[in-house]
Protein backbone atom coordinates (compact mmCIF):
# COMPACT_ATOMS: atom_id res chain seq x y z
CA UNK A 1 0.00 0.00 0.00
CA UNK A 2 2.82 2.38 0.91
CA UNK A 3 4.61 1.72 -2.40
CA UNK A 4 1.42 2.45 -4.33
CA UNK A 5 0.95 5.68 -2.41
CA UNK A 6 4.50 6.85 -3.11
CA UNK A 7 4.14 6.04 -6.81
CA UNK A 8 0.89 7.99 -6.93
CA UNK A 9 2.54 10.97 -5.24
CA UNK A 10 5.41 10.95 -7.72
CA UNK A 11 2.99 10.73 -10.63
CA UNK A 12 0.98 13.63 -9.27
CA UNK A 13 4.16 15.70 -8.95
CA UNK A 14 5.03 15.17 -12.62
CA UNK A 15 1.51 15.79 -13.81
CA UNK A 16 1.04 19.03 -11.91
CA UNK A 17 4.40 20.52 -12.92
CA UNK A 18 4.84 23.90 -11.22
CA UNK A 19 1.97 23.33 -8.84
CA UNK A 20 2.37 21.83 -5.38
CA UNK A 21 1.40 18.18 -5.67
CA UNK A 22 -1.67 17.22 -3.68
CA UNK A 23 -2.87 13.66 -3.31
CA UNK A 24 -5.98 12.53 -1.46
CA UNK A 25 -5.56 8.81 -0.72
CA UNK A 26 -9.13 8.81 0.58
CA UNK A 27 -11.73 11.44 1.37
CA UNK A 28 -10.24 12.17 4.80
CA UNK A 29 -6.52 12.21 3.89
CA UNK A 30 -4.43 14.68 1.90
CA UNK A 31 -0.71 14.77 0.99
CA UNK A 32 1.10 17.84 -0.31
CA UNK A 33 4.62 17.96 -1.76
CA UNK A 34 6.61 21.15 -2.38
CA UNK A 35 10.13 21.29 -3.83
CA UNK A 36 12.29 24.44 -3.85
CA UNK A 37 15.40 24.58 -6.06
CA UNK A 38 17.78 27.56 -6.13
CA UNK A 39 21.33 28.77 -6.52
CA UNK A 40 22.93 32.12 -5.83
CA UNK A 41 26.17 34.08 -6.00
CA UNK A 42 27.08 35.84 -2.75
CA UNK A 43 29.81 38.35 -1.94
CA UNK A 44 30.37 38.99 1.77
CA UNK A 45 33.07 40.87 3.69
CA UNK A 46 35.20 39.18 6.32
CA UNK A 47 36.27 40.73 9.65
CA UNK A 48 39.34 42.14 7.90
CA UNK A 49 37.25 43.75 5.16
CA UNK A 50 38.20 41.21 2.51
CA UNK A 51 35.41 40.40 0.05
CA UNK A 52 34.75 36.68 -0.28
CA UNK A 53 32.64 35.52 -3.24
CA UNK A 54 31.20 32.09 -3.93
CA UNK A 55 28.34 30.22 -5.58
CA UNK A 56 26.05 28.47 -3.09
CA UNK A 57 22.70 26.78 -2.69
CA UNK A 58 22.63 26.36 1.09
CA UNK A 59 19.38 27.29 2.79
CA UNK A 60 17.36 27.77 -0.40
CA UNK A 61 16.77 24.16 -1.47
CA UNK A 62 14.32 21.89 0.25
CA UNK A 63 11.75 19.13 -0.09
CA UNK A 64 8.64 19.51 2.02
CA UNK A 65 5.99 16.84 2.59
CA UNK A 66 2.79 17.63 4.46
CA UNK A 67 -0.08 15.37 5.42
CA UNK A 68 -3.47 16.07 6.99
CA UNK A 69 -6.16 13.65 8.09
CA UNK A 70 -9.62 14.91 8.93
CA UNK A 71 -11.05 13.13 11.96
CA UNK A 72 -14.42 14.89 12.09
CA UNK A 73 -15.91 18.31 11.42
CA UNK A 74 -13.80 19.86 14.18
CA UNK A 75 -10.57 17.87 14.57
CA UNK A 76 -7.72 17.08 12.18
CA UNK A 77 -4.28 15.51 12.57
CA UNK A 78 -1.34 16.97 10.64
CA UNK A 79 2.33 16.27 10.05
CA UNK A 80 5.21 17.88 8.18
CA UNK A 81 8.70 16.81 7.12
CA UNK A 82 11.10 19.32 5.56
CA UNK A 83 14.55 18.32 4.32
CA UNK A 84 17.22 20.83 3.28
CA UNK A 85 20.03 20.10 0.83
CA UNK A 86 22.69 22.01 -1.10
CA UNK A 87 22.84 21.03 -4.80
CA UNK A 88 25.93 23.17 -5.39
CA UNK A 89 28.32 21.86 -2.71
CA UNK A 90 30.04 18.54 -3.44
CA UNK A 91 28.51 15.63 -1.52
CA UNK A 92 26.49 17.88 0.76
CA UNK A 93 24.50 16.25 3.53
CA UNK A 94 20.71 16.24 3.72
CA UNK A 95 19.49 17.79 6.97
CA UNK A 96 16.12 18.09 8.64
CA UNK A 97 14.57 21.51 8.99
CA UNK A 98 10.94 22.12 9.96
CA UNK A 99 9.34 18.90 11.20
CA UNK A 100 6.17 18.69 13.22
CA UNK A 101 3.19 16.60 14.19
CA UNK A 102 0.06 17.95 15.77
CA UNK A 103 -3.67 18.16 16.23
CA UNK A 104 -5.93 21.05 15.28
CA UNK A 105 -9.37 21.94 16.55
CA UNK A 106 -11.48 24.84 15.33
CA UNK A 107 -12.92 25.16 18.82
CA UNK A 108 -9.90 24.60 21.03
CA UNK A 109 -6.88 25.59 18.97
CA UNK A 110 -3.81 23.90 17.54
CA UNK A 111 -0.96 22.08 19.25
CA UNK A 112 2.23 20.98 17.47
CA UNK A 113 5.49 19.34 18.50
CA UNK A 114 8.79 19.08 16.64
CA UNK A 115 11.51 21.32 15.25
CA UNK A 116 10.35 24.75 13.98
CA UNK A 117 10.49 28.49 14.64
CA UNK A 118 8.52 30.01 17.49
CA UNK A 119 5.43 32.10 16.79
CA UNK A 120 7.32 35.03 18.33
CA UNK A 121 10.18 34.69 15.85
CA UNK A 122 7.94 34.28 12.80
CA UNK A 123 5.49 37.07 13.60
CA UNK A 124 7.55 39.63 15.53
CA UNK A 125 11.33 39.33 15.32
CA UNK A 126 11.48 38.68 11.54
CA UNK A 127 9.06 41.44 10.52
CA UNK A 128 11.78 43.61 8.93
CA UNK A 129 13.05 40.90 6.60
CA UNK A 130 12.90 42.20 3.01
CA UNK A 131 15.44 39.82 1.46
CA UNK A 132 14.56 37.03 -0.94
CA UNK A 133 17.57 34.77 -0.50
CA UNK A 134 19.78 33.50 2.30
CA UNK A 135 22.04 36.34 3.45
CA UNK A 136 20.53 39.76 2.71
CA UNK A 137 19.08 40.43 6.15
CA UNK A 138 19.77 42.71 9.10
CA UNK A 139 20.48 41.43 12.62
CA UNK A 140 17.55 39.57 14.16
CA UNK A 141 16.85 39.50 17.91
CA UNK A 142 17.35 36.04 19.39
CA UNK A 143 14.05 34.84 20.81
CA UNK A 144 13.90 31.04 21.19
CA UNK A 145 15.39 27.64 20.43
CA UNK A 146 14.00 25.79 17.44
CA UNK A 147 14.30 22.14 18.45
CA UNK A 148 12.49 20.09 21.11
CA UNK A 149 9.58 22.41 20.67
CA UNK A 150 5.89 22.33 21.61
CA UNK A 151 3.54 25.10 20.48
CA UNK A 152 -0.07 25.89 21.26
CA UNK A 153 -1.94 28.53 19.27
CA UNK A 154 -5.55 29.60 19.04
CA UNK A 155 -7.33 32.09 16.81
CA UNK A 156 -10.23 33.95 18.40
CA UNK A 157 -11.70 36.18 15.71
CA UNK A 158 -9.04 38.77 14.89
CA UNK A 159 -6.88 37.80 17.89
CA UNK A 160 -4.31 34.99 17.79
CA UNK A 161 -2.63 33.74 20.98
CA UNK A 162 0.41 31.46 20.99
CA UNK A 163 2.54 29.78 23.66
CA UNK A 164 5.86 28.10 22.80
CA UNK A 165 7.83 25.71 25.00
CA UNK A 166 11.32 24.35 24.31
CA UNK A 167 13.69 22.15 26.30
CA UNK A 168 17.43 21.50 26.20
CA UNK A 169 19.90 19.41 28.16
CA UNK A 170 23.21 20.51 29.66
CA UNK A 171 26.66 19.09 28.79
CA UNK A 172 27.35 15.40 29.36
CA UNK A 173 29.67 16.22 32.25
CA UNK A 174 26.84 18.01 34.06
CA UNK A 175 23.53 17.05 32.51
CA UNK A 176 20.55 19.12 33.62
CA UNK A 177 17.26 20.20 32.18
CA UNK A 178 16.58 23.72 30.92
CA UNK A 179 13.32 25.12 29.62
CA UNK A 180 12.32 28.04 27.46
CA UNK A 181 8.97 29.78 27.09
CA UNK A 182 7.46 32.35 24.75
CA UNK A 183 4.06 34.04 24.80
CA UNK A 184 2.78 36.04 21.81
CA UNK A 185 -0.45 37.84 20.92
CA UNK A 186 -1.27 39.14 17.44
CA UNK A 187 -4.31 41.28 16.63
CA UNK A 188 -5.52 42.21 13.16
CA UNK A 189 -7.54 45.41 12.77
CA UNK A 190 -8.40 45.91 9.12
CA UNK A 191 -5.13 46.38 7.22
CA UNK A 192 -3.11 46.79 10.45
CA UNK A 193 -1.63 43.87 12.40
CA UNK A 194 0.06 44.31 15.79
CA UNK A 195 2.01 41.47 17.41
CA UNK A 196 3.56 41.55 20.88
CA UNK A 197 5.61 38.80 22.47
CA UNK A 198 7.97 37.91 25.32
CA UNK A 199 10.28 34.94 25.81
CA UNK A 200 12.64 33.38 28.31
CA UNK A 201 15.21 31.31 26.46
CA UNK A 202 16.36 27.90 27.64
CA UNK A 203 19.77 27.91 29.30
CA UNK A 204 21.17 25.62 26.56
CA UNK A 205 20.84 25.46 22.79
CA UNK A 206 19.22 22.61 20.87
CA UNK A 207 20.86 23.13 17.49
CA UNK A 208 22.25 19.76 16.38
CA UNK A 209 25.33 21.48 14.90
CA UNK A 210 26.32 22.58 18.41
CA UNK A 211 27.87 20.40 21.10
CA UNK A 212 25.35 19.19 23.67
CA UNK A 213 25.18 21.77 26.41
CA UNK A 214 26.25 24.80 24.36
CA UNK A 215 25.00 27.86 26.21
CA UNK A 216 22.51 30.41 24.98
CA UNK A 217 24.14 33.79 25.55
CA UNK A 218 20.74 35.53 25.57
CA UNK A 219 18.23 35.03 28.38
CA UNK A 220 15.18 37.20 27.68
CA UNK A 221 13.56 38.85 24.66
CA UNK A 222 10.58 41.11 24.11
CA UNK A 223 9.30 42.63 20.89
CA UNK A 224 6.48 44.60 19.29
CA UNK A 225 5.84 44.45 15.54
CA UNK A 226 3.43 46.50 13.45
CA UNK A 227 2.46 45.68 9.86
CA UNK A 228 0.23 47.78 7.62
CA UNK A 229 -0.75 46.77 4.10
CA UNK A 230 -2.15 49.46 1.82
CA UNK A 231 -2.74 47.93 -1.59
CA UNK A 232 0.67 47.14 -3.09
CA UNK A 233 2.50 49.07 -0.37
CA UNK A 234 3.49 47.48 2.93
CA UNK A 235 4.80 49.27 6.03
CA UNK A 236 6.42 47.45 8.94
CA UNK A 237 8.00 48.48 12.24
CA UNK A 238 9.84 46.68 15.03
CA UNK A 239 10.83 47.61 18.57
CA UNK A 240 12.60 44.83 20.47
CA UNK A 241 15.00 44.20 23.32
CA UNK A 242 17.07 41.20 24.42
CA UNK A 243 19.00 40.66 27.63
CA UNK A 244 21.98 38.32 27.82
CA UNK A 245 23.10 36.16 30.73
CA UNK A 246 25.32 39.03 31.97
CA UNK A 247 22.25 41.31 32.04
CA UNK A 248 23.51 43.40 29.12
CA UNK A 249 20.56 44.63 27.05
CA UNK A 250 20.50 45.02 23.28
CA UNK A 251 17.78 47.20 21.75
CA UNK A 252 16.46 47.07 18.18
CA UNK A 253 14.33 49.67 16.46
CA UNK A 254 13.56 49.86 12.76
CA UNK A 255 11.12 50.10 9.88
CA UNK A 256 10.63 48.60 6.43
CA UNK A 257 8.81 49.52 3.25
CA UNK A 258 7.77 47.07 0.55
CA UNK A 259 6.19 47.66 -2.85
CA UNK A 260 4.88 45.26 -5.49
CA UNK A 261 4.37 46.34 -9.10
CA UNK A 262 3.28 43.54 -11.40
CA UNK A 263 6.15 41.10 -11.75
CA UNK A 264 8.51 43.27 -9.68
CA UNK A 265 8.85 43.80 -5.95
CA UNK A 266 11.20 45.90 -3.85
CA UNK A 267 11.83 46.18 -0.14
CA UNK A 268 13.99 48.50 1.93
CA UNK A 269 14.60 48.31 5.68
CA UNK A 270 16.66 50.17 8.27
CA UNK A 271 17.23 49.65 11.97
CA UNK A 272 19.47 50.76 14.83
CA UNK A 273 21.05 48.23 17.18
CA UNK A 274 22.53 49.25 20.52
CA UNK A 275 24.40 46.85 22.80
CA UNK A 276 24.45 48.11 26.40
CA UNK A 277 25.85 51.63 26.56
CA UNK A 278 27.93 51.26 23.40
CA UNK A 279 27.32 53.49 20.42
CA UNK A 280 24.36 52.35 18.33
CA UNK A 281 25.03 50.92 14.88
CA UNK A 282 22.86 51.54 11.84
CA UNK A 283 21.90 48.58 9.66
CA UNK A 284 20.09 48.46 6.34
CA UNK A 285 18.79 45.94 3.82
CA UNK A 286 17.55 46.24 0.24
CA UNK A 287 15.89 43.57 -1.85
CA UNK A 288 14.77 43.42 -5.49
CA UNK A 289 12.70 40.59 -6.93
CA UNK A 290 11.51 39.76 -10.44
CA UNK A 291 9.02 36.99 -11.20
CA UNK A 292 9.18 36.27 -14.97
CA UNK A 293 6.59 33.50 -14.64
CA UNK A 294 4.72 31.69 -11.91
CA UNK A 295 6.88 30.15 -9.16
CA UNK A 296 10.15 31.44 -10.69
CA UNK A 297 11.99 34.38 -9.13
CA UNK A 298 15.24 36.20 -9.83
CA UNK A 299 16.46 38.39 -6.97
CA UNK A 300 19.19 40.78 -5.88
CA UNK A 301 19.64 41.44 -2.15
CA UNK A 302 22.00 43.73 -0.23
CA UNK A 303 22.62 44.25 3.48
CA UNK A 304 24.95 46.41 5.57
CA UNK A 305 25.40 45.79 9.30
CA UNK A 306 27.51 48.80 10.26
CA UNK A 307 30.41 46.73 11.61
CA UNK A 308 34.12 47.54 11.51
CA UNK A 309 35.68 46.94 8.06
CA UNK A 310 32.20 46.31 6.69
CA UNK A 311 32.14 42.84 8.26
CA UNK A 312 29.12 40.78 7.14
CA UNK A 313 28.08 43.34 4.50
CA UNK A 314 26.66 41.29 1.66
CA UNK A 315 25.39 41.29 -1.91
CA UNK A 316 23.53 38.24 -3.19
CA UNK A 317 22.24 37.49 -6.70
CA UNK A 318 20.21 34.34 -7.28
CA UNK A 319 17.24 32.60 -8.74
CA UNK A 320 14.82 30.06 -7.34
CA UNK A 321 11.95 27.92 -8.55
CA UNK A 322 9.19 26.12 -6.69
CA UNK A 323 7.38 23.11 -8.10
Secondary structure, DSSP 4 states (H G I P E B T S, - for coil): -HHHHHHHHHHHHHHHTTSPEEEEEETTEEEEEEEEEEEEEEEEE-TTS-EEEEEE-TTS-EEEEEEEEE-SSSEEEEEEEEEE--SSSTTPPPEEEEEEEEEEETTTEEEEEEE---HHIIIIITTT---SSSS-----------SSEEEEEEEETTEEEEEEEEEEE--GGG--EEEEEEEEEEEEETTEEEEEEEEE--SB---TTSPTTPBPSEEEEEEEEEEEEETTEEEEEEEEEEEETT--EEEEEEEEEEEEETTEEEEEEEEEEEETTSPPEEEEEEEEEEEEETTEEEEEEEEE---GGGTT-EEEEEEEEE-
